[in-house]
């Protein structure tokens, strides 16, 4: 699906040759004259046919003066990016037809706002996305071209370009997260990363079991040994910034299927554990977006990828393993495996002298209980990093919420037989999981995103959301916009949140 940005006044919008034309109407729209579009909207509002309320629609067929056969008027409230997203999603749902191959989205009745343009584009892409890789009977996306009409192209061009890259990244993440586990093995993820490594400024390195063993990643190896699928440790370098400049490091949990291991999960909904590599998918998606945008920043993606299976070699409750950091871990629950592969990846990340480290993981059901599917859980002892990620999420309409990291939450991780246990009971489970990871972040400018509630949807709409690619991309772009400032300053002590 191609996007085109075009200057379209309310008068000229009626002459756009498309199969369907979506017109966003703000609450502030008043009586207007001149041109078919203004007259149609004014009449619909005056007669009460276009109700107030974001997402309310009116479909008009063969409206006089319009080249488009279908014109959909849709209320966009205040015209905020969030309202625009809701409005476009509602309108696209009405014209998602095989015959609609060219679509126009008219934002000209709203003030020119780059974030609203991005919101409209992403909403259109999400509403028309169809997974087809392992479903030959599925009909692919019929929509081929989308023209976004604004008041002045120059005002929103940058955000339009970001929007295109973001969609590429989100759909790359969706593709890999939606694939069944037998079509998205650790080796297949590694191959996807290698293909991204052929793009400008990206290089990919893939380590196998022997190389991971040489790095002494005992926690990662312990999780992987229960599966016949060999583990892969994927490292991707995007070199868009100055040579030697500290990179942003994104660490994605890549459990391509999670049975729970010996602490096996209930059968109900276990198929959704193919989504347990949502963190890895979001890192791959972010790199796909970076390949499109080529921002001036250095980024490293680190993905420990394996399955968590319950065969005769699998780790058992009570086993003690030694992590890459040298700290020992008592395995109290083999279904708390994500933190085991991430802890070694965090130790590896410290070697990269990072600007900041963000790990992304479908880590705990407790986070789903706490925040549902609206916001991802954000954990960090660094106020500056937490604020930057929160701001990026708000800008990208991919929100997160900061959770506490008080030291008292780590009490439950104490073990009589190792430096720590890998779980600390049900209470505050998302926080204690983050406290476990914090033990391996040392003095890194580190943050953890728990995306267990936001990476995919269940039920009739089951499928990957592609989150938090928009948040991660925006954060990286924010770092690129203010080089060598913000999170890391070698001459100053880091700010830490007091617990």
N, C-alpha and C positions, 0 to 999 in steps of 0.2 A: 504494500500500500504506500503510495507516494503522497507527500504533502506539498502544497504550494501556498505561498504567502502572497497576498495581492491587496493592493489598495482598492477598496470598494466603498464608495459613498452609498448612503441609503438609496439614492436615485439610481446609481449604476448597478447596484446589486441585483435588481430585477432582471437585468439583461444577461446575467451569468447563465451559461449553457451547462446545466447539470441535470441529473435525474431527480434530485431532491435538494431543496434549499432550506436550511435551518436558520431561523432568524431569532436571535436572543433579544428579548424585550425586557428592559429594566423597569423597576417600579417607578422610576422618575420620568418615564416616557409621557409626554404631554401631547396635546393636539398638534399635529404637524401637517404641513401641506407640501406638495411637490413630489411627484413620483408615485408609482404604484405601491412601493413598499410602505412608505409613510401612510398612505391612504388606507391600505389594507389593515395595518396595525391600529391606526386610529379608529377605524370602523369596528374592529373586533373588540377593542377596549370599551368603546362607547356603548356598544350593544350588550356587553357583558359576556360575550362568547369566549373571550380569553380571560379566564379567572386569575385572580391574584394568588400568589403562592409559588415558591421556587419549584420548577419542574412541571407546572401546569401547561398543557399544550392545546393547540388548535391546528388541525390538519386541513389544508385547503387544496382542492384539486382544480387544476386549470384556472388558476386565479388570473383575472384580466391584467395584461401588461407584463406578466412573468414568462420567461422562457422555460423555467423549470415546471415540469408537470405537477410536482408536489411541493407545496410550501408549508413548512411547519413553523408556526409561531410558538415560542416557548418562553415562559417567564424565567427571568434570571435574578429576581430580587434586587439586591444592592449592586449586583455585578461583581461581587468579590470572586476571587479564584475558586473558592469552595462552592459558591452558588453556580458559577459557570460550569464547573465539573458536573454538578447534579443536573443542571438544565440540559447539557449536551447529552448526558447519558440517557435521560428520559426521551429526548427527541430522536436520538439515533435508534433507540429500541423500536420506534414506530416505522422507520424506513429501512430496517435491516431485511432487505428483500433481494432475491437473486437479480432482479431487474435494476437495482440501484448500484451502479458501478462508479458513478461520479457524484460527489456530494459537495455542497457548498455550506460553509458555516459562517454566518454573517455576525461579526462582533462590532459592526460599525455604529450601532446605537449605544454602545458602551464607551467609556473613556479608554484610550489605548493603554493597555496594561500587559506587559510581557508575561507575567505570571498567569494571567487569565488565558492568554494564548496557549501556554503550555498545558494548563488545566483542560482546555477544550480539546487539544490534540490527544492527550492521554486518555481522556474520557471516551473519545471516539475510537481509539485503538482498543481499549479494554472492552467496549461494547460490541466490537466486531471480531474480536479474537476467537479463533477456533483451533483446537488441538486436533491434528490429523495424523501424526506420525505412526501410531499403531492402530488407527481406526480408519481403514480405507473407505468405509461407508460414509464417513463424515464429509459434509460439504464444506469446502474451504471458504475463506473470506471472499465474498463477492465484490466488496468495495475495492476499487483499484486506485482511485484518486480523490483527494480531499483538498478543496480550495478554502483557505481561511481568509476571510475578508476583514480588513481593519481600516481604521482611519488613515494612518500613516505607517507604511512598512518600516521605515527607518527606525521608528521608535521601538519596535518590538522584534526586529530582525535577530538580535542576539538570542533572545529567549526562544524564538522559533527554532533556531539551530539547536539549542539545548533540548528543546522538546523532541525534535526528530531523533537525536542521539539517545535521549532517555527512553523513548519508545523502543528503539533497537535493543537497548540493554534490558528493559523489562521483559520484552518478548523472548530474548535469549534465555533469561532466567526462567521464565514460564515453561519454555520448551523442555529444558533439562529437568526441572522439578516435576513436571507432569509425566515425564516418561516413566513407565514401569521399571522396577529395579533391575530386571533382566535386560533392559535397554538403556540403562544408565549405571553400569558398573563403574568401580573406581578406574579401571583401564579406559573405559569410554569417556569418563569425565576428563581424564588426562589427555585423551586425543582431542577433545573439544578445546582444551586449553592450548594444545599445540597448534591447532588451526588458528586460534586467535593470535598466537605467537608469530604468525606470518604477516600480520598487519604492521604498519609503520610504528616504530618506536616500542614495539612489544617483543619481549623474548620470554620463552617458557622453558623451564627446566623441570623434569619429572624424575623423582627418586623412587626406586623400588625397595623391596624388603631388606636386601643386603645393605643398601646405602643408609636406610633408616636405622638399621641395627648398628651400623658403624657410628651413627650420631648418638647412640645410646638413648633412643626414644622408647624407653621401656613401657611407658603407659600406652602409647599409640600401638606398639607391637602387641601388647596384651589384648587389646580389644580386637585387633584384626585376626588373631590366630585361630579364632573359631570359625572362620569362613574359608572356603576353597578359592574365593576370589582374592587375588593378591592386592595388598594395599598399594596406594600411590600417594606420594607426598609431592604436591604440585606447587611450584614457585613461579610466579609470573612477574616480570619487571616491565613497567611502563616508564620510559625515560623521556619525559617531555620537558623536564626542568633542567636546571644547571647541573653539570656533571659534579657529583660529589654532594649535592644538596640532599639533606635528610628526607627520606621518603615517608609518605603516609603508608602504613601497612594495614591491609585488610585481611583478617584471618577468618576463613569461612568453614564452619563445621560441615564435613562431607560424609556423613553416615548415609550411604546410598540405600541401605535398608536396615531397620532396627527391629529385631524380634524381641529385644530386651535381654538376649543372651540366656544364661541359665535362670536368671530372674525373669522368666518369660512373661510377655505381656498377655492380657486377655485377647481372645480371638476377635472380638467385636472391633471393627474399624482398624484392625492391624494393617490393612492394605494402605492406609494413609501414612504409614511409616516410610513409604517411598519418598515422602516430602521431608524426611529428616536431613536431607542434604540441601535444605533451603538456604542455609548460610553460604554454602559453597556456590550454589546457583546464583546468589546475589553478587558474589565476588566476580564470577564469570560475566554476569550481565553488566556489572560496572565497567569491566575491562572492554566489553563490546562497545559500550557508550564512549569510553575514552578513545577508542580507536577511531570513532567517528569525529569527535570534537578536537582531539589533539591539544589539550590544554597544557600550559607551561608549568608542569608539576611532575614530581617523581612519585610513583605509586608502586608498591609491591603487594601482590596477592599471594597468600599462603593458604593452601587447602590440604589438610590431612583427610584422605578419602579411604574408607573401608566399609565393610559390612559388620554388623554385630549379630553373630549367629551362635546357636547353642550346640556345637558338636563336641566330640570327645576331647578336643584340645582347648576348648573355650575356658576363659578365666572363671573362677568359682567365687562365690561369696566367702570372704575370709582370706583369700589370696592377698599377698603383698607384692607390689611391683615398684620398681625404681624408675622415676621419671628422668628425663634428660637433665633436669636441674640438679639431680642427686637426691631430691626429697623422695621419701618412700610413701606409698599410698596403700591403705588397707581397702580392698574392694568389698564394701558392705552390700552393694547392690549393683549387679552387672548392667542394669538398665540405666544407670547413671554413667553412661559410657562417653557421652559427648564431651564432658569436661575432661575426661582422660586423654582424648586425642588433642583437645585444644590446649591443655597445659603444656604439652611438649612443643606444640606450634608456637605458643607464646614465648617459651624459652628460646626457640629458634629466632623469633622475631627480634629479640633483644640484640642479637648479633648484627642486625641491619642498621643500628644507630638511628632509630626512627624519629621522625617528626612527631608522630603519634601512632598508636596501635588501636585498632577497633576490631574486636572479634564479634562475629555475627553467627548466632546459633539458634536453632529450634531446640532450646535447652530444657525447659521445664513446663509441665502441665500447670504448675503453680502460677506461672506468669499469665496463663490463659485465664485462670480463676481471678487473678488480681485485676487484669486490664482488658480482658476480652479480646475482640478482634479489631479494636479501633487503634490503639497505640501499642507500639513495641516497648518493652521494658528497657530502660537505659540505666546503667550502673557505671559510676566512675567516682574516684576520689578527687578528681581534678575538676575544679569549678569551671576553668576556662574551656576545657575539652567538652565537658558536659553541656555547657552553654552553647558552644559552637554546633554540636550535634543536634541539640534541641531546636536551635534556630534554623538549621538546615532542613530538619523535618517539617517545621512549620511552613517554610518557604515552598518546599516541594510537595506539600499536602500529603506527606508520608510521616505522620507524627509519632513521637516517642514520649515517654514520661519518665522522669528521673526517680529512681527508687533509692532507699537508704542503703548504706554500707557500714553501719555501726559495728565496731569490733566485737560487741557482744554476740552478734549473729554467728560468729565463727566458733563459739564455744562447743557447739554440737559436732564439730568436725574432729575433735580430739579423739585419738585412738591409743589403746594400750599397746598396740603391736606395730605401729608405724608412725611416721611423722604426722599423718592425718588420715581420716577416713574420707571416702568419696561422697558420702551423704551425711545429712544431719537431721533426719526426721522430716515429717510433713510440714510442720509449722515454718512459715517463711521460706519455703523451698526454693523460690526463685532467688531470694537474697543469699541463702547459704550456698547455693551453686555459684553465685557471683563471688562470694567470699573465698570459695575454693580456688577459683581462677585467679583471684587477686594475689594469692600466695605465690603465683608463678609470674606475675607481672612486675614484681620487684619495684624498682623506681621508674618504670616505664610510664610515659604519659598514655595511660591505657583506659579504654572504655569497653564495656560489654553490652551488646544489644541482644536481648532475648526476644526472638521473633516467633516463638511457638504459637502465639495467637494471631499473628498477622501474615505469616508466610503462605498460608493456604486457607481455602474455604471448604467446609464440609457440606453434606446434604446434596440437594439438587444442583447446586452451583459448584460442586466439588472441583477443585483445581487450584493451581498456584496463582498467587496474586502478583508475583514478581517483586514484592517488597522485601527488603528496603532499598532496592536499586535507586529510586529517586532521591531518598535521603542521602545515601552514600555518594552519589554523583554530585549532589549539591554541596555536600561537605568538602569534597575534593576540589570543586570549583572555587569554593570560598577560600580554601587554603591557597590555591593558585593565584587568586586575586590579591592576596596580601602575603607575598613571599617572605619567608624568613622572619615572620612575626607570629605572635599568637601563642601557640601551644608550647613550643620548646625554645628556651633561651638559655644557652649554656652559661651565661654570666649571671643569671638570676636563679634564685631558688624557686622551685615549682610551687604553685598555689595548690593547697589541698583542702578538701572539705573536712571540717571538723565534725567528728562523730560524738 
